[in-house]
Amino acid sequence: MDKSYLSLGSNRGDREANLEKAIKMLSDWAGNVIAESSLFETPPWKMADSTDFLNQVILLETDLTQGKLMETIFQIETILGRIRIQKKYEPRTIDIDILFFNDFIVNKDGLIIPHPLLQERRFVLEPMAEIAPEFIHPVFQKSVSKLLAECVDKSVVRKLVSK
């Protein structure tokens, strides 16, 4: 089984329920969720909307390919009410990003792994560091905890609930 770290976020509706539903669907359709970070409340990143997000990182064991996992993620997001419009940063009921897939480096068919901006996003690095601080980013060859220490994003990331 392959291992993939996924970032989940929500700033519309019942944010916590949205995350729970997404994790349940990922577990049912994509593999086994073997680790979950705490929930973190964070300000929106590069967005005019000021509604805070709930963010979380999970570790998923899967037998899906990276492409099939991305297709499954898009299906889950759609079912949970995500409407994609042209703007890159928009409010959403659910957002699921593949951060890492094993230690693979992928750039094909619009899929880029590791996620190209994760090192710039405190709202991703804080929960990721909680469950996998020593995971090595395959491009930068730095641990997640080192990336967090070097992160220039100084947004306030507030831990809410321990899992």
DSSP file (Angstrom, degrees, kcal/mol; ACC not computed):
  #  RESIDUE AA STRUCTURE BP1 BP2  ACC     N-H-->O    O-->H-N    N-H-->O    O-->H-N    TCO  KAPPA ALPHA  PHI   PSI    X-CA   Y-CA   Z-CA
    1    1 A M              0   0    0      0, 0.0    62,-0.2     0, 0.0     2,-0.2   0.000 360.0 360.0 360.0 140.8    0.0    0.0    0.0
    2    2 A D  E     -A   62   0A   0     60,-2.8    60,-2.6    62,-0.1     2,-0.5  -0.517 360.0-133.6 -86.4 159.3    1.1    3.5   -0.8
    3    3 A K  E     -A   61   0A   0     58,-0.2    99,-3.8    -2,-0.2     2,-0.4  -0.965  22.7-179.2-119.7 131.3    1.1    6.3    1.7
    4    4 A S  E     -AB  60 101A   0     56,-2.8    56,-3.1    -2,-0.5     2,-0.5  -0.994  19.3-145.8-131.2 132.1   -0.3    9.8    1.0
    5    5 A Y  E     -AB  59 100A   0     95,-1.4    94,-2.8    -2,-0.4    95,-1.4  -0.848  23.6-168.4 -93.4 129.4   -0.5   12.8    3.2
    6    6 A L  E     -AB  58  98A   0     52,-2.5    52,-2.4    -2,-0.5     2,-0.5  -0.937  14.6-145.3-121.7 141.5   -3.6   14.9    2.4
    7    7 A S  E     -AB  57  97A   0     90,-2.6    90,-2.5    -2,-0.4     2,-0.4  -0.897  17.5-167.8-102.6 133.8   -4.5   18.4    3.6
    8    8 A L  E     +AB  56  96A   0     48,-3.2    48,-2.1    -2,-0.5     2,-0.3  -0.962   9.6 171.5-122.8 140.2   -8.2   19.1    4.2
    9    9 A G  E     +AB  55  95A   0     86,-2.1    86,-1.8    -2,-0.4     2,-0.3  -0.994   8.8 179.5-146.9 152.4   -9.8   22.5    4.7
   10   10 A S  E     +A   54   0A   0     44,-1.7    44,-2.4    -2,-0.3    83,-0.2  -0.976  16.4 164.5-152.2 136.3  -13.3   24.0    5.1
   11   11 A N        +     0   0    0     81,-2.6     2,-0.4    -2,-0.3    82,-0.2   0.127  63.4  74.3-136.9  22.9  -14.6   27.5    5.6
   12   12 A R  S    S-     0   0    0     80,-0.6     6,-0.1    81,-0.2    -1,-0.0  -0.995  95.6 -15.5-134.6 142.3  -18.3   27.1    4.6
   13   13 A G  S    S-     0   0    0     -2,-0.4     2,-1.4     1,-0.1     3,-0.1  -0.322 125.0  -7.2  70.6-151.4  -21.2   25.5    6.5
   14   14 A D  S  > S-     0   0    0      1,-0.2     4,-2.6     2,-0.1     5,-0.2  -0.662  72.6-169.9 -80.0  92.8  -20.4   23.1    9.4
   15   15 A R  H  > S+     0   0    0     -2,-1.4     4,-2.0     1,-0.2    -1,-0.2   0.877  80.3  47.2 -58.2 -44.3  -16.7   23.1    8.9
   16   16 A E  H  > S+     0   0    0      1,-0.2     4,-2.4     2,-0.2    -1,-0.2   0.917 112.9  49.1 -66.2 -42.5  -15.9   20.3   11.3
   17   17 A A  H  > S+     0   0    0      1,-0.2     4,-2.8     2,-0.2     5,-0.2   0.881 108.0  55.6 -63.6 -37.6  -18.7   18.1    9.9
   18   18 A N  H  X S+     0   0    0     -4,-2.6     4,-2.2     2,-0.2    -1,-0.2   0.920 109.7  45.7 -60.4 -43.5  -17.4   18.8    6.4
   19   19 A L  H  X S+     0   0    0     -4,-2.0     4,-2.5     2,-0.2    -2,-0.2   0.923 112.8  50.2 -65.0 -44.0  -13.9   17.5    7.4
   20   20 A E  H  X S+     0   0    0     -4,-2.4     4,-2.3     1,-0.2    -2,-0.2   0.916 111.3  48.3 -61.1 -44.0  -15.4   14.4    9.1
   21   21 A K  H  X S+     0   0    0     -4,-2.8     4,-2.6     1,-0.2    -1,-0.2   0.913 111.2  50.6 -63.1 -42.7  -17.5   13.6    6.1
   22   22 A A  H  X S+     0   0    0     -4,-2.2     4,-2.6    -5,-0.2    -2,-0.2   0.918 110.8  48.2 -62.2 -43.1  -14.5   13.9    3.8
   23   23 A I  H  X S+     0   0    0     -4,-2.5     4,-2.4     2,-0.2    -1,-0.2   0.907 111.7  50.3 -64.5 -41.2  -12.4   11.7    6.0
   24   24 A K  H  X S+     0   0    0     -4,-2.3     4,-2.4     2,-0.2    -2,-0.2   0.927 112.5  46.8 -61.5 -45.0  -15.2    9.1    6.1
   25   25 A M  H  X S+     0   0    0     -4,-2.6     4,-2.7     2,-0.2     5,-0.3   0.899 111.5  50.7 -66.5 -40.1  -15.5    9.1    2.3
   26   26 A L  H  X>S+     0   0    0     -4,-2.6     4,-2.7     1,-0.2     5,-1.1   0.913 111.8  48.9 -61.5 -41.4  -11.8    8.9    1.8
   27   27 A S  H  <5S+     0   0    0     -4,-2.4     4,-0.4     3,-0.2    -2,-0.2   0.899 115.9  43.2 -63.6 -41.4  -11.7    5.9    4.1
   28   28 A D  H  <5S+     0   0    0     -4,-2.4    -2,-0.2    -5,-0.2    -1,-0.2   0.854 129.1  24.3 -72.5 -35.6  -14.6    4.3    2.3
   29   29 A W  H  <5S+     0   0    0     -4,-2.7    -3,-0.2    -5,-0.2    -2,-0.2   0.661 129.5  29.5-108.3 -19.9  -13.4    5.0   -1.3
   30   30 A A  T  <5S-     0   0    0     -4,-2.7    34,-0.5    -5,-0.3    33,-0.5   0.641 107.7 -80.4-123.5 -18.0   -9.6    5.5   -1.2
   31   31 A G      < -     0   0    0     -5,-1.1     2,-0.5    -4,-0.4    -1,-0.3  -0.999  65.7 -28.6 152.9-152.5   -8.0    3.4    1.6
   32   32 A N  E     -C   61   0A   0     29,-2.3    29,-3.2    -2,-0.3     2,-0.8  -0.908  42.2-141.7-109.7 124.5   -7.3    3.5    5.3
   33   33 A V  E     +C   60   0A   0     -2,-0.5    27,-0.2    27,-0.2     3,-0.1  -0.756  27.5 171.5 -80.9 114.3   -6.9    6.7    7.2
   34   34 A I  E     +     0   0A   0     25,-2.5     2,-0.3    -2,-0.8    -1,-0.2   0.549  60.2  23.3-107.3  -9.5   -4.1    5.8    9.6
   35   35 A A  E     -C   59   0A   0     24,-1.1    24,-2.4     2,-0.0     2,-0.4  -0.971  57.5-172.2-155.1 143.9   -3.3    9.2   11.2
   36   36 A E  E     -C   58   0A   0     -2,-0.3    22,-0.2    22,-0.2   127,-0.2  -1.000  17.2-139.2-134.8 133.8   -5.2   12.4   11.7
   37   37 A S        -     0   0    0     20,-2.7    91,-0.1    -2,-0.4     3,-0.1  -0.284  36.4 -89.1 -76.0 172.9   -3.8   15.7   13.0
   38   38 A S        -     0   0    0     89,-0.1     2,-0.4     1,-0.1    19,-0.3  -0.211  52.0 -92.3 -65.1 171.1   -5.7   17.9   15.4
   39   39 A L  E     -D  161   0A   0    122,-1.7   121,-3.4    17,-0.1   122,-0.9  -0.745  42.1-163.0 -88.0 141.1   -8.0   20.5   13.9
   40   40 A F  E     -DE 159  55A   0     15,-2.3    15,-2.9    -2,-0.4     2,-0.5  -0.989  11.5-143.9-127.4 133.2   -6.5   23.9   13.3
   41   41 A E  E     +DE 158  54A   0    117,-3.1   117,-2.6    -2,-0.4    13,-0.2  -0.848  30.7 171.5 -97.3 131.5   -8.4   27.2   12.8
   42   42 A T  E     - E   0  53A   0     11,-2.4    11,-3.2    -2,-0.5   115,-0.1  -0.966  35.1-107.3-140.4 150.0   -6.6   29.5   10.3
   43   43 A P        -     0   0    0      0, 0.0     9,-0.1     0, 0.0    80,-0.1  -0.409  54.4 -86.6 -70.3 155.8   -7.3   32.7    8.5
   44   44 A P        -     0   0    0      0, 0.0     2,-0.6     0, 0.0     3,-0.3  -0.345  42.3-128.2 -62.6 146.9   -7.9   32.4    4.8
   45   45 A W  S    S-     0   0    0      1,-0.2     3,-0.1    -3,-0.1    76,-0.0  -0.882  79.7 -18.1-104.8 117.5   -4.8   32.4    2.7
   46   46 A K  S    S+     0   0    0     -2,-0.6     2,-0.4     1,-0.2    -1,-0.2   0.850 106.9 125.9  58.4  38.5   -4.7   34.9   -0.2
   47   47 A M        -     0   0    0     -3,-0.3    -1,-0.2     2,-0.2    43,-0.1  -0.971  61.0-146.9-130.3 141.2   -8.5   35.4   -0.1
   48   48 A A  S    S+     0   0    0     -2,-0.4    -1,-0.1    41,-0.3     2,-0.1   0.849  80.7  90.7 -71.9 -34.3  -10.6   38.4    0.2
   49   49 A D        -     0   0    0      1,-0.1    -2,-0.2     2,-0.0    41,-0.0  -0.413  66.6-156.3 -63.2 134.6  -13.2   36.4    2.2
   50   50 A S        +     0   0    0     -2,-0.1     2,-0.4    -7,-0.1    -1,-0.1   0.337  48.6 124.5-100.4   8.0  -12.4   36.7    5.9
   51   51 A T        -     0   0    0     -8,-0.1    -2,-0.0     1,-0.1   -39,-0.0  -0.546  63.4-120.5 -72.3 124.8  -14.1   33.5    7.1
   52   52 A D        -     0   0    0     -2,-0.4     2,-0.3    -9,-0.1    -1,-0.1  -0.241  23.1-132.6 -64.8 151.9  -11.6   31.3    9.0
   53   53 A F  E     - E   0  42A   0    -11,-3.2   -11,-2.4   -42,-0.0     2,-0.5  -0.698   1.8-138.3 -97.1 152.6  -10.8   27.8    7.8
   54   54 A L  E     -AE  10  41A   0    -44,-2.4   -44,-1.7    -2,-0.3     2,-0.3  -0.968  32.3-171.5-100.8 132.1  -10.7   24.6    9.8
   55   55 A N  E     +AE   9  40A   0    -15,-2.9   -15,-2.3    -2,-0.5     2,-0.3  -0.906  13.6 167.1-126.8 154.3   -7.7   22.6    8.5
   56   56 A Q  E     -A    8   0A   0    -48,-2.1   -48,-3.2    -2,-0.3     2,-0.4  -0.978  22.0-142.6-158.4 152.7   -6.4   19.1    9.1
   57   57 A V  E     -A    7   0A   0    -19,-0.3   -20,-2.7    -2,-0.3     2,-0.3  -0.979  19.7-173.1-121.4 138.5   -3.8   16.7    7.7
   58   58 A I  E     -AC   6  36A   0    -52,-2.4   -52,-2.5    -2,-0.4     2,-0.5  -0.896  21.8-133.5-125.4 158.3   -4.3   13.0    7.4
   59   59 A L  E     -AC   5  35A   0    -24,-2.4   -25,-2.5    -2,-0.3   -24,-1.1  -0.968  26.6-167.2-109.8 123.4   -2.2   10.0    6.4
   60   60 A L  E     -AC   4  33A   0    -56,-3.1   -56,-2.8    -2,-0.5     2,-0.5  -0.943  15.0-151.4-115.7 126.9   -4.0    7.7    4.0
   61   61 A E  E     +AC   3  32A   0    -29,-3.2   -29,-2.3    -2,-0.5     2,-0.3  -0.862  34.7 167.6 -89.9 129.4   -2.8    4.2    3.0
   62   62 A T  E     -A    2   0A   0    -60,-2.6   -60,-2.8    -2,-0.5   -31,-0.2  -0.975  47.3-156.0-144.5 153.3   -4.1    3.5   -0.5
   63   63 A D        +     0   0    0    -33,-0.5     2,-0.2    -2,-0.3   -32,-0.1   0.269  69.5 108.1-107.1   8.0   -3.8    1.2   -3.4
   64   64 A L  S    S-     0   0    0    -34,-0.5   -62,-0.1   -62,-0.1    -2,-0.1  -0.529  74.1-115.8 -78.5 149.4   -5.0    3.9   -5.8
   65   65 A T     >  -     0   0    0     -2,-0.2     4,-2.5     1,-0.1     5,-0.2  -0.313  34.3-101.8 -71.0 168.4   -2.6    5.5   -8.2
   66   66 A Q  H  > S+     0   0    0      1,-0.2     4,-2.2     2,-0.2     5,-0.1   0.919 124.2  49.2 -59.1 -43.2   -1.9    9.2   -7.7
   67   67 A G  H  > S+     0   0    0      2,-0.2     4,-2.2     1,-0.2    -1,-0.2   0.910 111.8  47.0 -64.2 -43.9   -4.3   10.0  -10.7
   68   68 A K  H  > S+     0   0    0      2,-0.2     4,-2.4     1,-0.2    -1,-0.2   0.871 110.5  53.3 -66.9 -36.3   -7.1    7.8   -9.3
   69   69 A L  H  X S+     0   0    0     -4,-2.5     4,-2.5     2,-0.2    -2,-0.2   0.920 109.0  49.3 -63.1 -42.5   -6.7    9.3   -5.9
   70   70 A M  H  X S+     0   0    0     -4,-2.2     4,-2.4     2,-0.2    -2,-0.2   0.913 110.3  50.5 -63.7 -42.1   -7.0   12.8   -7.4
   71   71 A E  H  X S+     0   0    0     -4,-2.2     4,-2.1     2,-0.2    -1,-0.2   0.916 111.1  48.9 -59.1 -44.1  -10.2   11.7   -9.3
   72   72 A T  H  X S+     0   0    0     -4,-2.4     4,-2.5     2,-0.2    -2,-0.2   0.901 109.4  52.4 -63.4 -41.7  -11.6   10.3   -6.1
   73   73 A I  H  X S+     0   0    0     -4,-2.5     4,-2.8     1,-0.2    -2,-0.2   0.927 108.5  50.2 -60.3 -45.8  -10.8   13.6   -4.3
   74   74 A F  H  X S+     0   0    0     -4,-2.4     4,-2.2     1,-0.2    -1,-0.2   0.895 110.4  50.4 -60.9 -40.0  -12.6   15.6   -6.9
   75   75 A Q  H  X S+     0   0    0     -4,-2.1     4,-2.6     2,-0.2    -1,-0.2   0.934 111.8  47.3 -62.3 -46.2  -15.7   13.4   -6.6
   76   76 A I  H  X S+     0   0    0     -4,-2.5     4,-2.2     1,-0.2    -2,-0.2   0.926 111.4  50.6 -62.3 -45.6  -15.7   13.8   -2.8
   77   77 A E  H  <>S+     0   0    0     -4,-2.8     5,-3.0     1,-0.2    -1,-0.2   0.910 112.0  48.0 -59.3 -42.2  -15.3   17.5   -3.1
   78   78 A T  H ><5S+     0   0    0     -4,-2.2     3,-1.7     3,-0.2    -2,-0.2   0.931 111.0  49.5 -64.6 -46.4  -18.2   17.7   -5.6
   79   79 A I  H 3<5S+     0   0    0     -4,-2.6    -1,-0.2     1,-0.3    -2,-0.2   0.865 108.9  54.1 -61.0 -36.2  -20.5   15.5   -3.5
   80   80 A L  T 3<5S-     0   0    0     -4,-2.2    -1,-0.3    -5,-0.2    -2,-0.2   0.306 128.2 -95.7 -85.7  10.4  -19.7   17.7   -0.4
   81   81 A G  T < 5 +     0   0    0     -3,-1.7     2,-0.4     1,-0.3    -3,-0.2   0.572  66.8 156.0  96.0   9.8  -20.7   20.9   -2.2
   82   82 A R      < -     0   0    0     -5,-3.0     2,-0.6    -6,-0.2    -1,-0.3  -0.563  22.6-165.0 -71.3 126.9  -17.5   22.3   -3.6
   83   83 A I        -     0   0    0     -2,-0.4     2,-0.5     2,-0.0    -5,-0.0  -0.966   8.6-148.2-114.2 118.9  -18.1   24.5   -6.5
   84   84 A R        +     0   0    0     -2,-0.6     2,-0.2     2,-0.0     4,-0.1  -0.752  22.5 171.9 -90.4 125.8  -15.1   25.3   -8.6
   85   85 A I        -     0   0    0     -2,-0.5     5,-0.0     2,-0.4    -2,-0.0  -0.621  49.5 -88.6-118.6-175.3  -15.0   28.6  -10.3
   86   86 A Q  S    S+     0   0    0     -2,-0.2     2,-0.1     2,-0.0    -2,-0.0   0.813  97.0  94.4 -69.1 -30.8  -12.2   30.4  -12.1
   87   87 A K        -     0   0    0      1,-0.1    -2,-0.4     2,-0.0     3,-0.1  -0.387  68.4-145.8 -65.8 138.1  -10.7   32.1   -9.1
   88   88 A K  S    S+     0   0    0      1,-0.2     2,-0.7    -2,-0.1    -1,-0.1   0.918  87.4  43.8 -71.2 -43.9   -7.9   30.1   -7.6
   89   89 A Y  S    S+     0   0    0    -43,-0.2   -41,-0.3   -45,-0.0    -1,-0.2  -0.899  78.4 144.0-110.7 111.6   -8.5   31.1   -4.0
   90   90 A E        -     0   0    0     -2,-0.7   -43,-0.0    -3,-0.1    -6,-0.0  -0.952  54.6 -87.5-142.6 155.6  -12.2   30.9   -3.0
   91   91 A P        -     0   0    0      0, 0.0     2,-0.3     0, 0.0     3,-0.1  -0.314  53.3-180.0 -59.7 151.7  -14.4   30.0   -0.1
   92   92 A R        -     0   0    0      1,-0.1   -81,-2.6   -10,-0.1   -80,-0.6  -0.995  43.6-136.8-158.1 148.9  -15.3   26.3   -0.1
   93   93 A T  S    S+     0   0    0     -2,-0.3     2,-0.3     1,-0.3   -81,-0.2   0.850  98.2   2.6 -70.7 -35.1  -17.1   23.6    1.9
   94   94 A I        -     0   0    0    -84,-0.1     2,-0.4   -17,-0.1    -1,-0.3  -0.986  58.2-175.8-154.2 141.8  -14.2   21.3    1.4
   95   95 A D  E     -B    9   0A   0    -86,-1.8   -86,-2.1    -2,-0.3     2,-0.5  -0.987   8.1-174.7-137.2 127.4  -10.8   21.4   -0.1
   96   96 A I  E     -B    8   0A   0     -2,-0.4     2,-0.4   -88,-0.2   -88,-0.2  -0.987   5.1-177.7-126.9 122.7   -8.6   18.3   -0.3
   97   97 A D  E     -B    7   0A   0    -90,-2.5   -90,-2.6    -2,-0.5     2,-0.7  -0.943  28.1-127.6-120.3 140.8   -5.0   18.5   -1.5
   98   98 A I  E     +B    6   0A   0     -2,-0.4   -92,-0.2   -92,-0.2     3,-0.1  -0.787  29.1 175.4 -81.3 117.2   -2.4   15.7   -2.0
   99   99 A L  E     -     0   0A   0    -94,-2.8    16,-1.8    -2,-0.7     2,-0.3   0.910  65.5  -2.3 -85.9 -52.2    0.7   16.9   -0.2
  100  100 A F  E     -B    5   0A   0    -95,-1.4   -95,-1.4    14,-0.2     2,-0.4  -0.968  49.4-161.4-138.7 152.0    2.8   13.9   -0.6
  101  101 A F  E >  S-B    4   0A   0      3,-0.4     3,-2.4    -2,-0.3   -97,-0.3  -0.898  74.3 -57.5-133.9 103.9    2.5   10.4   -2.2
  102  102 A N  T 3  S-     0   0    0    -99,-3.8    -1,-0.2    -2,-0.4   -97,-0.1  -0.385 101.8 -50.8  50.2-134.0    5.2    8.2   -0.7
  103  103 A D  T 3  S+     0   0    0     -3,-0.1    -1,-0.3    34,-0.1     2,-0.1  -0.008  99.7 140.8-114.1  28.5    8.4   10.2   -1.6
  104  104 A F    <   -     0   0    0     -3,-2.4     2,-0.5     1,-0.0    -3,-0.4  -0.331  45.2-147.9 -72.9 150.2    7.4   10.5   -5.2
  105  105 A I        +     0   0    0     33,-0.1     2,-0.4    -5,-0.1    -2,-0.1  -0.986  27.1 176.3-115.8 117.2    8.0   13.5   -7.4
  106  106 A V  E     +F  113   0B   0      7,-3.4     7,-2.4    -2,-0.5     2,-0.1  -0.969  21.0 162.2-128.1 135.6    5.2   13.8   -9.9
  107  107 A N  E     +F  112   0B   0     -2,-0.4     2,-0.3     5,-0.2     5,-0.2  -0.600  37.9 114.1-150.0  84.9    4.4   16.5  -12.5
  108  108 A K  E >   +F  111   0B   0      3,-1.9     3,-2.5    -2,-0.1    -2,-0.0  -0.994  69.9   6.0-154.1 147.3    2.1   15.2  -15.2
  109  109 A D  T 3  S-     0   0    0     -2,-0.3     3,-0.1     1,-0.3    -1,-0.1   0.822 129.1 -54.1  50.5  38.8   -1.4   15.8  -16.5
  110  110 A G  T 3  S+     0   0    0      1,-0.2     2,-0.6    -3,-0.0    -1,-0.3   0.467 111.5 120.7  79.6   0.5   -1.9   18.8  -14.2
  111  111 A L  E <   -F  108   0B   0     -3,-2.5    -3,-1.9     2,-0.0     2,-0.5  -0.881  39.0-176.0-103.1 122.1   -1.0   16.8  -11.0
  112  112 A I  E     -F  107   0B   0     -2,-0.6    -5,-0.2    -5,-0.2   -14,-0.1  -0.973  12.5-149.1-121.3 120.8    2.0   18.1   -9.1
  113  113 A I  E    S+F  106   0B   0     -7,-2.4    -7,-3.4    -2,-0.5     2,-0.2  -0.999  80.4  42.4-134.8 131.3    3.3   16.1   -6.1
  114  114 A P  S    S-     0   0    0      0, 0.0   -14,-0.2     0, 0.0   -15,-0.1   0.541 111.7-101.4 -63.4 159.8    4.6   17.2   -3.6
  115  115 A H    >   -     0   0    0    -16,-1.8     3,-1.1    -2,-0.2     4,-0.3  -0.360  31.1-134.1 -55.9 128.0    2.1   20.0   -3.5
  116  116 A P  T 3  S+     0   0    0      0, 0.0    -1,-0.2     0, 0.0     3,-0.1   0.652  96.9  37.2 -67.9 -15.3    4.1   23.0   -4.9
  117  117 A L  T >  S+     0   0    0      1,-0.1     3,-2.1     2,-0.1     4,-0.4   0.383  80.1 104.7-114.9   3.8    3.1   25.5   -2.2
  118  118 A L  G X  S+     0   0    0     -3,-1.1     3,-1.3     1,-0.3     7,-0.3   0.840  77.2  59.0 -59.4 -33.6    3.0   23.5    1.0
  119  119 A Q  G 3  S+     0   0    0     -4,-0.3    -1,-0.3     1,-0.3    33,-0.2   0.646 106.2  50.6 -69.4 -13.3    6.3   24.9    2.2
  120  120 A E  G <  S+     0   0    0     -3,-2.1     2,-0.7    31,-0.1    -1,-0.3   0.427  95.7  82.6 -98.7  -1.6    4.7   28.4    2.1
  121  121 A R    X>  -     0   0    0     -3,-1.3     4,-2.5    -4,-0.4     3,-1.4  -0.869  49.4-174.8-118.1 103.9    1.6   27.5    4.0
  122  122 A R  H 3> S+     0   0    0     -2,-0.7     4,-2.7     1,-0.3    -1,-0.2   0.859  87.8  64.3 -60.3 -35.2    1.7   27.4    7.8
  123  123 A F  H 34 S+     0   0    0      1,-0.2    -1,-0.3     2,-0.2   -83,-0.1   0.680 111.4  37.1 -65.8 -16.0   -1.9   26.1    7.8
  124  124 A V  H <> S+     0   0    0     -3,-1.4     4,-2.0    -6,-0.2    -2,-0.2   0.805 116.5  50.2 -95.4 -44.2   -0.5   23.0    6.1
  125  125 A L  H  X S+     0   0    0     -4,-2.5     4,-2.9    -7,-0.3     5,-0.2   0.866 103.9  58.0 -67.8 -37.9    2.8   22.6    7.9
  126  126 A E  H  X S+     0   0    0     -4,-2.7     4,-1.2     2,-0.2    -1,-0.2   0.967 113.7  36.6 -59.3 -54.8    1.5   22.9   11.5
  127  127 A P  H  > S+     0   0    0      0, 0.0     4,-1.2     0, 0.0    -1,-0.2   0.877 117.6  52.8 -67.4 -33.9   -0.9   19.9   11.2
  128  128 A M  H  X S+     0   0    0     -4,-2.0     4,-2.6     1,-0.2     3,-0.4   0.913 107.4  51.8 -64.2 -41.5    1.5   18.0    9.1
  129  129 A A  H  < S+     0   0    0     -4,-2.9    -1,-0.2     1,-0.2    -3,-0.1   0.789 102.7  61.2 -66.3 -26.5    4.3   18.5   11.6
  130  130 A E  H  < S+     0   0    0     -4,-1.2    -1,-0.2    -5,-0.2    -2,-0.2   0.882 118.7  24.9 -67.5 -36.8    2.0   17.2   14.3
  131  131 A I  H  < S+     0   0    0     -4,-1.2    -2,-0.2    -3,-0.4    -1,-0.2   0.658 140.4  17.3-103.8 -17.1    1.7   13.8   12.7
  132  132 A A    ><  +     0   0    0     -4,-2.6     3,-1.4    -5,-0.2    12,-0.4  -0.314  62.8 156.5-151.4  61.7    4.9   13.5   10.6
  133  133 A P  T 3  S+     0   0    0      0, 0.0    12,-2.4     0, 0.0    13,-0.4   0.789  79.8  47.1 -63.2 -27.3    7.5   16.0   11.8
  134  134 A E  T 3  S+     0   0    0      9,-0.2     2,-0.1    10,-0.2    -5,-0.1   0.418  77.6 125.4 -97.1   2.1   10.4   14.0   10.4
  135  135 A F    <   -     0   0    0     -3,-1.4     9,-1.5     1,-0.1     2,-0.5  -0.428  59.8-131.6 -61.4 132.7    8.9   13.3    7.0
  136  136 A I  B     -G  143   0C   0      7,-0.2     7,-0.2    -2,-0.1    -1,-0.1  -0.780   8.1-128.7 -95.7 124.2   11.5   14.4    4.4
  137  137 A H     >  -     0   0    0      5,-3.1     4,-2.5    -2,-0.5     5,-0.5  -0.569  18.8-143.2 -66.3 121.0   10.2   16.6    1.5
  138  138 A P  T  4 S+     0   0    0      0, 0.0    -1,-0.2     0, 0.0   -33,-0.1   0.692  94.3  42.3 -69.2 -17.4   11.6   14.8   -1.6
  139  139 A V  T  4 S+     0   0    0      3,-0.1    -2,-0.0     1,-0.1   -34,-0.0   0.901 125.3  30.6 -88.5 -50.5   12.4   18.0   -3.5
  140  140 A F  T  4 S-     0   0    0      2,-0.1     3,-0.1     1,-0.0    -1,-0.1   0.642  93.2-138.0 -85.4 -15.5   13.9   20.2   -0.7
  141  141 A Q     <  +     0   0    0     -4,-2.5     2,-0.3     1,-0.2    -5,-0.1   0.895  62.2 122.9  56.2  42.1   15.4   17.3    1.3
  142  142 A K        -     0   0    0     -5,-0.5    -5,-3.1    -7,-0.0    -1,-0.2  -0.958  65.5-109.4-129.6 150.0   14.2   18.9    4.5
  143  143 A S  B  >  -G  136   0C   0     -2,-0.3     4,-2.5    -7,-0.2    -7,-0.2  -0.337  30.1-113.5 -71.6 159.9   12.0   17.6    7.2
  144  144 A V  H  > S+     0   0    0     -9,-1.5     4,-2.5   -12,-0.4     5,-0.2   0.894 119.4  54.1 -60.4 -40.3    8.5   19.0    7.7
  145  145 A S  H  > S+     0   0    0    -12,-2.4     4,-2.1     1,-0.2    -1,-0.2   0.877 108.7  48.7 -64.6 -35.5    9.5   20.4   11.1
  146  146 A K  H  > S+     0   0    0    -13,-0.4     4,-1.7     2,-0.2    -2,-0.2   0.913 110.6  50.7 -68.2 -42.8   12.5   22.2    9.4
  147  147 A L  H  X S+     0   0    0     -4,-2.5     4,-0.7     1,-0.2    -2,-0.2   0.900 110.7  50.2 -60.1 -40.4   10.1   23.5    6.7
  148  148 A L  H >< S+     0   0    0     -4,-2.5     3,-0.8     1,-0.2    -2,-0.2   0.920 108.6  51.2 -64.1 -43.7    7.8   24.8    9.4
  149  149 A A  H 3< S+     0   0    0     -4,-2.1    -1,-0.2     1,-0.2    -2,-0.2   0.824 116.0  42.3 -62.9 -30.8   10.7   26.5   11.2
  150  150 A E  H 3< S+     0   0    0     -4,-1.7    -1,-0.2    -5,-0.1    -2,-0.2   0.488  84.8 126.4 -93.1  -4.9   11.7   28.2    8.0
  151  151 A C    <<  -     0   0    0     -3,-0.8   -31,-0.1    -4,-0.7    -3,-0.1  -0.318  47.0-159.1 -63.3 129.2    8.2   29.1    6.8
  152  152 A V        +     0   0    0    -33,-0.2     2,-0.6    -2,-0.1    -1,-0.2   0.627  65.3 101.6 -83.9 -13.6    7.8   32.8    6.1
  153  153 A D        -     0   0    0      1,-0.1    -2,-0.1   -33,-0.0   -32,-0.0  -0.617  49.2-176.8 -71.4 117.6    4.0   32.7    6.5
  154  154 A K        +     0   0    0     -2,-0.6    -1,-0.1     2,-0.1     3,-0.1   0.097  27.3 144.3-105.8  21.5    3.4   34.1    9.9
  155  155 A S        -     0   0    0      1,-0.1     2,-0.6  -112,-0.0  -110,-0.0  -0.235  60.0-104.8 -57.3 148.4   -0.4   33.6   10.0
  156  156 A V        -     0   0    0      2,-0.0     2,-0.6   -33,-0.0    -1,-0.1  -0.691  37.1-170.5 -78.5 120.0   -1.9   32.6   13.3
  157  157 A V        -     0   0    0     -2,-0.6     2,-0.6  -115,-0.1  -115,-0.2  -0.959   6.2-161.6-115.6 113.6   -2.7   28.9   13.3
  158  158 A R  E     -D   41   0A   0   -117,-2.6  -117,-3.1    -2,-0.6     2,-0.3  -0.862  12.7-137.1-107.9 118.7   -4.7   27.9   16.3
  159  159 A K  E     +D   40   0A   0     -2,-0.6  -119,-0.3  -119,-0.2     3,-0.1  -0.551  28.0 171.5 -71.2 129.0   -4.9   24.3   17.4
  160  160 A L  E     +     0   0A   0   -121,-3.4     2,-0.4     1,-0.3  -120,-0.2   0.848  56.1  16.2-105.4 -51.8   -8.5   23.5   18.4
  161  161 A V  E     -D   39   0A   0   -122,-0.9  -122,-1.7  -124,-0.0     2,-0.4  -0.987  61.4-139.8-135.5 130.4   -9.0   19.8   19.0
  162  162 A S              0   0    0     -2,-0.4  -124,-0.1  -124,-0.2  -125,-0.1  -0.749 360.0 360.0 -87.1 136.2   -6.5   16.9   19.6
  163  163 A K              0   0    0     -2,-0.4    -1,-0.1  -127,-0.2  -126,-0.1   0.409 360.0 360.0 -92.9 360.0   -7.3   13.7   17.8
